[in-house]
Amino acid sequence: MKTFSIIVYLALILARPEKALGQDQSSNDLFRRAAKELENNNFDQALNYFNTLINKGHFAPELFLKIGNAHYKKNNIGKAVLAYKRAILLSPNLPEARQNLKFLKESQAFIDFEKSTFETFINRIPLSAVSWILVTSLWMIGAGIIFRILKPKSRILSIAIIATGFSMLFLSFFTSRHQDKSKLPPNSHIITSTNALIRSSPNDTASTVRELSSGSDVIVISERSNWSYVEAPDNLRGWIRKDYITKTWPYEMNLIP
């Protein structure tokens, strides 16, 4: 219902406010400097600039895309995957991030919680499109009722207009509900260390349940001291060191569209 509430709000104001780098000239200049450092292979300096922008409250998908590229150049595969996934969370249709993530998955063989084709399709529908459907449905329902009053003899046409409006209203509600269900879990993490081992108990001498490649997804279930009890995409559970994983989205969840 959260997504549907947001859509209703968007439909009422017919606009979605968002923070962009271009609204702050100094931040925009810093982004260009960071991009230049990245082009010159000064990856650490570029990452320093990019992280400064994040600390200032900028969360543009292009920013995380650049961060991912910098980490990939440094061969920090897990951190590159993390950055690309953050970019996709902000902009599901960002082709460069999706392409890079696909390449890394094929080359590094990390595992993640894959969505079905239907879920992927639903998630890539922007809120603005769903809001447009909602607005149109309300207009059609209203127009059908008015038409029925003014033209009582055109009963079939007015019913058709109203039915179409309710169908579009159901479609917007259905889409928002499914987008809500497939939202990123707040306890979602990504393996950012190499050769991360899931163990049967929170101890370095415990038996290994399995090894996860850098970039793999896990869901944190509980924590104990320096260990986290996690679930992997293949439904296996075990303990992993906290410093092996990084939260997928450590920022405010309402920043994700």
C-alpha positions in Angstrom: 0.0 0.0 0.0 2.9 2.3 0.5 3.7 2.5 -3.2 0.0 3.1 -4.0 -0.2 5.9 -1.5 2.9 7.5 -3.2 1.2 7.1 -6.6 -2.0 8.8 -5.4 0.1 11.7 -4.1 2.0 11.9 -7.3 -1.2 11.9 -9.2 -2.6 14.8 -7.2 0.5 17.0 -7.7 1.4 15.6 -11.1 5.1 15.9 -10.3 7.7 14.0 -8.5 10.4 16.2 -6.7 13.8 14.8 -6.7 17.3 16.0 -5.8 19.6 16.3 -8.7 23.3 17.2 -8.9 22.5 19.9 -11.4 20.6 21.9 -8.7 23.8 22.6 -6.8 26.6 24.1 -8.9 29.4 23.3 -6.5 28.3 19.7 -6.3 28.0 19.5 -10.1 31.5 20.9 -10.4 32.8 18.3 -7.9 31.1 15.5 -9.8 32.9 16.6 -13.0 36.2 16.7 -11.1 35.5 13.2 -9.8 34.7 12.0 -13.3 37.9 13.5 -14.6 39.9 11.8 -11.9 38.3 8.5 -12.9 39.2 9.1 -16.6 42.8 9.7 -15.5 42.8 6.5 -13.5 43.1 8.3 -10.2 40.5 6.0 -8.7 41.1 6.7 -5.0 40.7 10.4 -5.5 37.7 9.9 -7.7 36.0 7.8 -5.0 36.9 10.3 -2.4 35.0 13.0 -4.4 32.1 10.7 -5.2 31.7 9.8 -1.5 31.8 13.5 -0.6 28.8 14.0 -2.8 27.0 11.2 -1.1 27.8 12.6 2.3 26.3 15.9 1.1 23.0 14.1 0.3 23.2 13.4 -3.4 22.0 10.0 -4.5 21.8 10.2 -8.3 22.0 6.8 -10.1 24.8 8.2 -12.3 26.9 8.8 -9.2 26.7 5.2 -8.1 27.4 4.1 -11.6 30.6 6.0 -11.6 31.5 4.6 -8.1 30.9 1.1 -9.5 33.2 1.8 -12.5 36.0 3.1 -10.1 35.7 0.0 -7.9 35.8 -2.3 -11.0 38.9 -0.6 -12.2 40.5 -1.2 -8.7 39.3 -4.9 -9.0 37.0 -4.5 -6.0 34.3 -6.6 -7.6 32.0 -6.8 -4.5 32.0 -3.0 -4.1 31.5 -2.6 -7.8 28.4 -4.9 -7.7 27.2 -3.0 -4.7 27.4 0.3 -6.4 25.7 -0.9 -9.6 22.9 -2.4 -7.6 22.4 0.9 -5.8 22.3 2.7 -9.1 19.6 0.3 -10.3 17.6 0.8 -7.1 17.4 4.5 -8.0 16.9 3.9 -11.7 15.7 0.4 -12.6 16.0 1.2 -16.3 19.6 2.4 -16.2 21.1 0.4 -19.1 24.8 0.9 -18.3 24.5 -0.4 -14.7 22.4 -3.4 -15.8 24.9 -4.2 -18.5 27.9 -4.0 -16.2 26.1 -6.0 -13.5 25.3 -8.7 -16.0 28.9 -8.9 -17.2 30.2 -9.2 -13.6 27.7 -11.9 -12.8 28.7 -13.9 -15.8 32.4 -13.5 -15.2 32.5 -13.8 -11.3 29.6 -16.3 -10.9 28.2 -14.5 -7.8 24.6 -15.5 -6.8 21.7 -13.2 -6.0 18.0 -13.3 -5.2 16.8 -13.3 -8.8 13.4 -11.9 -9.6 11.1 -13.5 -12.1 10.6 -12.0 -15.6 7.2 -10.7 -14.4 8.7 -9.1 -11.3 11.4 -7.5 -13.3 8.9 -6.1 -15.8 6.7 -4.7 -13.0 9.6 -3.1 -11.1 10.8 -1.3 -14.3 7.5 0.5 -14.7 8.2 4.0 -13.4 5.9 5.6 -10.8 5.2 8.4 -13.1 3.7 6.0 -15.6 1.5 4.3 -12.9 0.5 7.7 -11.7 -0.5 8.7 -15.3 -2.7 5.5 -15.4 -4.3 6.4 -12.1 -5.1 10.0 -13.2 -6.5 8.8 -16.5 -8.6 6.2 -14.8 -10.1 8.7 -12.4 -10.8 11.1 -15.3 -12.5 8.3 -17.3 -14.7 7.2 -14.4 -15.8 10.8 -13.8 -16.3 11.4 -17.5 -18.4 8.3 -17.8 -20.6 9.3 -14.9 -21.1 12.8 -16.3 -21.8 11.4 -19.8 -24.3 9.0 -18.3 -26.1 11.9 -16.7 -26.0 14.2 -19.8 -26.7 11.5 -22.3 -29.0 8.9 -20.6 -29.7 7.3 -24.0 -26.0 6.4 -24.5 -26.0 3.9 -21.7 -23.7 1.4 -23.3 -21.0 3.9 -24.2 -21.0 5.5 -20.7 -20.8 2.0 -19.0 -17.9 1.2 -21.4 -16.1 4.4 -20.4 -16.6 3.8 -16.7 -15.6 0.1 -17.0 -12.4 1.1 -18.8 -11.7 3.6 -16.0 -12.1 1.0 -13.3 -9.9 -1.4 -15.2 -7.1 1.2 -15.4 -7.6 1.9 -11.7 -7.3 -1.7 -10.9 -4.2 -1.9 -13.0 -2.5 0.9 -11.2 -3.4 -0.6 -7.8 -2.2 -4.1 -8.9 1.1 -2.7 -10.2 1.8 -0.7 -7.0 1.0 -3.7 -4.8 3.5 -5.9 -6.7 6.1 -3.2 -6.6 5.6 -3.1 -2.8 6.0 -6.8 -2.4 9.3 -6.8 -4.4 10.9 -3.9 -2.5 14.4 -4.4 -1.3 14.4 -5.9 2.2 16.0 -3.5 4.7 18.3 -6.3 6.0 19.7 -7.1 2.5 23.5 -7.2 2.2 26.1 -7.9 -0.4 29.4 -9.8 0.0 32.2 -7.3 -0.5 35.0 -9.5 0.6 36.8 -12.1 -1.4 36.4 -15.8 -0.6 33.7 -15.2 2.0 32.8 -18.4 3.9 29.5 -19.2 5.5 30.1 -21.3 8.6 27.9 -23.6 10.7 28.5 -21.5 13.8 30.0 -18.1 14.7 33.5 -19.3 14.9 36.5 -19.3 12.5 37.1 -23.0 13.2 33.5 -24.0 12.5 32.8 -26.2 9.4 32.1 -24.4 6.1 28.5 -24.4 4.8 29.6 -22.8 1.5 31.8 -20.2 0.0 30.2 -17.2 -1.6 31.7 -15.1 -4.4 32.2 -11.4 -4.0 29.0 -9.6 -5.1 26.6 -12.3 -3.8 23.4 -11.4 -2.0 22.6 -12.4 1.6 19.8 -11.5 4.0 20.8 -10.9 7.6 18.6 -12.7 10.0 20.3 -12.0 13.3 23.7 -10.9 14.7 26.1 -12.0 17.4 29.2 -10.1 18.2 31.3 -9.9 15.0 29.1 -12.4 13.1 25.9 -12.3 11.2 23.5 -15.2 10.7 22.4 -15.0 7.0 20.4 -16.7 4.4 21.9 -17.1 0.9 19.9 -17.1 -2.4 20.1 -20.9 -2.5 18.2 -21.1 0.9 21.3 -22.1 2.8 21.8 -20.5 6.1 24.9 -20.0 8.3 27.2 -17.5 10.0 29.5 -15.0 8.2 31.8 -12.4 9.5 30.2 -8.9 9.6 33.2 -7.3 7.9 32.6 -9.6 4.8 29.3 -8.0 4.0 27.9 -4.5 3.4 24.3 -3.3 3.6 22.8 -2.9 0.1 21.1 0.3 0.9 22.2 1.9 4.2 20.4 5.2 3.5 16.8 6.2 4.0 14.5 3.8 2.2 12.2 6.5 1.0 15.0 7.7 -1.4 14.3 4.6 -3.5 11.5 5.3 -6.0 
